[in-house]
Amino acid sequence: MGRYRIRVATGAWLFSGSHNRVQLWLVGACGEAELQLQLRPARGQEEEFDRDVPKDLGPLQFVKLRKHHSLVDDAWFCDLITVRGPGACEEATFPCYRWVQGQGVLSLPEGTARLAGDNALDMFQKHRETELKERQKLYCWDTWKEGLPLTIAAGCQDDLPPNMRFHEDKRLDFEWALKAGALEMVLKRVYTLLSSWDRLEDFDQIFWGQKSALAEKVHQRWRDDELFGHQFLNGANPMLLRRSTSLPSRLVLPPGLEALGAQLDRELQNGSLFEADFILLDGIPANVIRGEKQYLAAPLVLLRMAPNGKLLPVVIQIQPPSPSTPTPPLFLPSDPPLAWLLAKAWVRNADFQLHQLQYHLLNTHLVAEVIAVATMRRLPGLHPVFKLLIPHIRYTMEINTRARSQLISEGGIFDKAVSTGGGGHVQLLRRAMAQLTYHSLCPPDNLADRGLLGIPSALYAHDALRLWGITARYVEGIVHLFYHRDDIVRGDPELQAWCREITEVGLCQAQDRGFPVSFQSQKQLCHFLTMCVFTCTAQHGAINQGQLDWYAWVPNAPCTMRMPPPTTKEDVTMTTVMGSLPDVRQACLQMTITWHLGRRQPDMVPLGHHKEKYFSSPKAKAVLNQFQTDLEDLEREITARNEQLDLPYDYLKPSRIENSVTI
């Protein structure tokens, strides 16, 4: 006979506890025993029991659960079960972190990460095979739109597997925040009903409510060329700018601008000429909102890096050359102020479109969803890569499903307020998919390709590289615990199936864009996993958080343009500018949605600080602890740097990076 001490931890979320009775069994290498417990788990509680078992069970392998109910199936969110057997020095850990529903038996394996074995009689091997078969029925792929990454098969959030849903606290906050935003939007509309809307200052009428300190600085300085250039390096979208290696072929200098051509040549020779080309938008059909045609342009802006590190615009071409306009007008800082301001507004509108659709939705949200679905379909809970990635896919399937049903759906937010809505957004996403390369998701490669390494004022680039290095060391620490040689990587069938699922299935045959279809070495595996974790955490943080600061003052980043681009400079008046920028309804909607999507989430889990204990080995825990220490060191560095800056860059502060794509 031996005495076992069992501890059962229940989640802290609303409705995590259950009034149903839970039955437990211990399963060891030498036998199985039912525990005579009357367990009714309570929210946020850890319950402890001592039980005598009449026979020696040997090393514990599983804990089995069954929840009994008579009238109501009261779901229970089980966090973790730990067991200390007779004479044992350490507890055996059985991670769960999922909902227990129905009356079936749920088997929780002991939490030590294991690679797949060849022995068919191995109970762990049978368990992982059964688990994957069940998961592949539950997590199915679907095509939202042809030519785009596959998604989870769910028409709305209620169709999702329960363990991918928002917890109740998150759901209530998300939906109440939307209602609060809608109420604020109504109040702003009422407030402006009898007011004029014919001067830029009239946007002040709706610039109240939830906004950040940086948003107030943008409000005050948005007309400045210095702030305009700053955003390409450190704003909401630092992903488009690149150092020029030659003058863009689309730039046609009309007679009389020889001095400009000479200036551009000098900057080019000095390596101080940069460009942002929005040609991806060329030919995308513009939206029609409430019967009114909207407009899109595909601008090109050339900027120079001043000796003090400031990035300043030199010339803007709003539209590329065409048969009808072989020499489109070029807008310069020396032009009439309103003409130059309007040209910059067209650039900011184009940046809004690419930021939201290409760099935010596609390159973070949809890629993260592919990683999430492939992980649930191909990696069992015992696999070390599953344990590494599962904290970084929390809530991703639900937030993306909500986006497809509310934000980018027919009649959704994009259709109501954004110039690429009404179908143009889907065409733009398809074009962006062709540019979604493996290199583009890895900052060391992407920043080198764009010529942005070693620029002191490029704060996103600096912080992204630091975070990539810290994440890579964390990933390498975990990988090397389980894959001691390259041949072990090559010989892991579950890992190789997961790789193929991402590249060939989820990303639609992306091997021609550099994504691997197999892993041949530890180094290759570590690089790919670093990309996965970075995309789901730091990159999304950098791209998502800036909405709150840079989009609240609508003229700085107009969601739509209501008049065609100007073809002359002298005719641009305040009426032209206000007639081009979003109207009151569109501006209010932009402010509400970008606040809702950019704000800090109340249940936010900072990068690397998830409380779930998926790894049970001391060595794996030590690797996570070192990751947290490295992040804390970077936090102090960024805080000290930002204290010296007029415009601090906070988006890649580890404490502000969420551990997964949740909003």
WOFEN-V60485 format. One line per field, one symbol per residue. ss: DSSP state (a for helix, b for strand, c for the rest). phi: phi as a letter, one per 40 degrees, with the letter a starting at -180 (. if undefined). burial: 1 if it has 16 or more other ideal C-beta (glycine too) atoms within 10 Angstrom, else 0. Layout:
BEGIN
ss->???
phi->???
burial->???
END
This chain:
BEGIN
ss->cbbbbbbbbbccccccccccbbbbbbbbccbbbbbbbbbccccccbbbbbbbbccccccbbbbbbbbbcccccccbbbbbbbbbcccccccbbbbbbbbbccccbbbbbcccccccccccccaaaaaaaaaaaaaaaaccbbccccccccbbccccaaaccaaacccaaaaaaaaaaaaaaaaaaaaaaaaacccccccaaaaaaaccccccaaaaaaaaacccaaaaaaaaaacccccccbbccccccccccccccaaaaaaaaaaaaaccbbbbbcaaaccccccbbccbbcbccccbbbbbbcccccbbbbbbbccccccccccccbbbccccaaaaaaaaaaaaaaaaaaaaaaaaaaaaaaaaaaaaaaaaaacccccaaaaaaaaaaccaaaaaaaaaaaacccccaaaaaccccccaaaaaaaaaaaccccaaacaaaaaaacccccccccaaaaaaaaaaaaaaaaaaaaaaaacccaaaaaccaaaaaaaaaaaaaacccaaaaccccccccaaaaaaaaaaaaaaaaaaaaaaacaaaaacccaaaccccbccccccccccccaaaaaaacccaaaaaaaaaaaaaaacccccccbcccccccccccaaaaaaaaaaaaaaaaaaaaaaaaacccccccccccaaacbccccc
phi->.bbbbbbbbbdccdgccacccbbbbbbbcbibacccbbcbcbdgbbbbbbbcbcbccgdcbabbbabcabbbccdbcccabbbbccgccbccbbcbfacbbgbccbbbcdcccaccbcccccccccccccccccccccbbcabcadgbdcbccacaccccddcbcdcdccccccccccccccccccccccccdbbcabbdcccccbcagcacccccccdcbccccccdcdcccbccbcbbcaccbacdcccbccdgbcccdcccccccccgbbbabbbcdccgccccbbfgbcbbbbbcbbbbbccdcgcbbcbabbcbcdadcbcbccbbbdccddccccccccccccccdcccccccccccbdcccccdccccccbbccccccccccdccbdgccccccccccbcbccgcdcccabcccghcccccccccccccbcdccbddccccdcgbcgcdcccddccccccdccccccccccdccbbcacccccccccccccccccccbdcffcccbgccbabbadccccccccdcccccbcccccccccdcccbccddcaccabbbcdcbbccccbccccccccdcdccccccccccccccccccbdbcdgbcccbccbcdccccccccdcccccccdcdcccccccbcbcbbcbcdcbcccacba
burial->000101011110100111010111011100001010001010000000101010001001111111100000011111111111100000111111111110000111111011110000000110110011001000101001000111111100100110011110010001001000100110010001000000000010011011110110011011001011111111111111111100100010000000010011001100011111110111010110100001111111111110000111111111110000000111110010011111111111111111111111111111111111111111111111111111111111111111110011000111111111110111111011100111011111111001010010111111111111011101111110111000001001011101111110111101001011001001001111111111111111111111111111111111111110110010010000110111111111111111111110000111110100111100010011001001100100010000000011111111011111111
END
